[in-house]
């Protein structure tokens, strides 16, 4: 169910960037999209009845030790993604965005064998 939220991630960035002026602040649009995703996840967890269980298992130290590097790379990627929305036409952006999938599959094959 949560994997279905990924396409909405890219769509929400595109919607914010294209519906706003060209001088939209990248960090504010990123924060608004991330906040919307957090709200969606909380609502889905509450709907499934797992919210209290997940909240009880959550520890701040574990979050920082396991995901700080990943979060930094994700933030950089989202910043570059929004800058590319503003500077590229839609066809070029779509082609470059799809090559991420192919290059990830190729390098995963090389690393894992």
Protein Blocks (a to p, Z undefined) as FASTA:
>chain_A
ZZmmmmmmmmmmmmmmmmmcfkbcfklmmmmmmmmmmmmmmmmmmmnopmmmmmmmpcfk
lmmmmmmmmmmmmmmmmmmmmmmmmmpcfklmmmmmmmmmmmmmmmmmmmnZZ
